[in-house]
Amino acid sequence: MSLSEAIHEKFTTLFGQQPLLVRSPARINLIGEHTDYNMGFVLPAAIDKEIIFAVAPNEAGRFRLFAYNFDTYIEIDNQTLTPQIQNSWTNYLMGVVEQFQQLGFTVPSFDCIFGGEIPKGAGLSSSAAVECGLAFALNQLFGFNLTKLDLVKLCQKAENQFVGVQCGIMDQFANTFGKENHVILLDCRSLDFQYFPLNLHDYQLVLLDTGVHHSLASSEYNTRRKECEEGVHILKKYEPTILSLRDATIEILEKYKNEFDETTWKRCHFIVQENQRVLAVCEALQKNDLGEVGRKMFASHQGLQYDYEVSCDELDFLVGLAAKDADVLGARMMGGGFGGCTINLVRAQSAPSFIEKAQKAYSDYKGMELKAYTVKIAGGTSEWA
Ligand code: GLA
C-alpha cells in the first residue's frame, strides 16, 4: 500500500469520512545558505520526498489531529490556541490555524492526519512541509482564497511566532512554488523569482544524512541573525543606503573592515560572497557548466565552515570525502547547519559506489549508519492526484 493509500485508509477508519488529500514536499537548496534573512538570493527546489495530508471539516468543535509517523492522536479545543511545550508537532499545525485567524478568517474545526517520508532534523524542511501542507488544505477546504504567496508568508509567520523559530522565507517558498526539474532563484527582498531548468546530464543530486542534529542549532541561528544585523548597523553609519547585507559589496566591507570585530566581519563577508555565488551558479547553469556549479558548492561549504561557522565535524567529514572523489563535482552542507545533510553533485553511474564508500567511512568514523537519498526535483505542494 502506498503512503497516500495508507493515510487515506487511516483517515476513513478513524473519522468515518472522505478527506481532501494534499502532497507537501521536502526541499533542497543548491546554494545560497543563510542569505534569505539577509534579503539576498537562494536557489532551492522541492523534491520527491513528501508528507501527505488528509483533512476534512468535522462537527466535533475540536481539531482532531493524528500524526501518522508518531502514531499519536491529539484533540485541541478550537477556542484555545496557545503553543504547546517546545517541539510539539501540534505547534506547526496550530500555528497555521492561528495565522488564518489573525487574518480574520474563522477556521471551522477539522480532522487531520499527516505523515510521510521527510526525515526530521535532516535539514530538508519537514517543518515547512507540515505548515504549508495544512495551509494549502485549509485554504482549499474552506475557500479562504489566499494566493500561494499569501500562504508562504502565513506559514513563515506561523513558524516565527507560534513555533518560535526566526527562520527566513526560503523553506516555505520552495515548498509551495517548487517546479519539476527546476531550481528557483528567489530574491528574498522583492520575492521576485525565476525558474532555472536543472539539467544535470549524467550527474545527479545525492544527499548524505549525518543523522545528527546538534542542540546549538536554533540558538546559533538566532545569533547569526543578530551578527548580520550588527554588520548592517556598522555599515549603515557610513553608507546609509545599506539596509541589509544584500546591499553590501566586498569592496564596501573591505573599506570599513577596521570598524568590525573579527567575528562580525567574517559573518558579513560570507553572506556577501554567498549572494554572489548564487548568481554565479545561475549563470553556470545557463551555460551548462556543472563543473563551475560544483566549485561554488565547495566554496560555499568552506565559507559556512570557517567564516559563518555553522557546520560541524560530521558535515565537514562528509564534504571532505566528496572533495577527494573524482566523480563528485561539488558538495556542501545544506540548510541551517550543525547537522542534517550534505548535498552532493555526483556522476550518476558512480553514485551507488560513492554512497557505499561514504557509508563505510562514516560507520568507521562515527559508528553510525549513514542514510543516503538520491533525489529528484519535484513540484510544490498540491492536491494529491
Ligand atoms: C533554515 C531556515 C531557512 C534558511 C536556512 C539557511 O532552513 O529555515 O529560512 O535561513 O536555514 O539557509
Residues whose N, C-alpha, C, O or C-beta is under 5 A from the ligand:
A	BS01	GLA	G32 E33 H34 T35 D36 C167 G168 I169 M170 D171 G335 G336
